[in-house]
Amino acid sequence: MNDPIGDMLTRIRNGQMRGKSTVSTPASKLRGWVLDVLADEGYIRGYEATTGADGHPAIEISLKYYEGTPVIRELKRVSTPGRRVYMGVNDIPVVRQGLGVSIVSTPKGVMSDASARSNNVGGEVLCMVF
């Protein structure tokens, strides 16, 4: 697999389209950090580390719905392995006039766009969520 973050975002998107309550993805530290931001911003209920059917570490993600519709309306990958997108603190995009969130990988860790602006750091824009 070339793009583990893109794979996780696609699993979340597909699970929500099918109305699943949880989805599973292989475990990694970066995926956990991205899920921490999604949970802090209220886009998912949470996640927990488990063991997959093949015996490898996995992450079970609890999806969040409001009145039967998914909380995440749009989940878009920005920086890919073939085209990395780095932005300074002043260039980090505001998603849907502040209603959405950009997840940024900075030298101080993975954080939301608002946290990156308050910490005055830029970095790689991983994805946008609305």
Helices and strands as residue ranges (DSSP letters): H 4-17, E 22-26, H 29-40, E 44-51, E 57-63, E 65-66, E 69-70, E 75-77, E 86-87, G 95-98, E 101-106, E 109-112, H 113-118, E 123-129
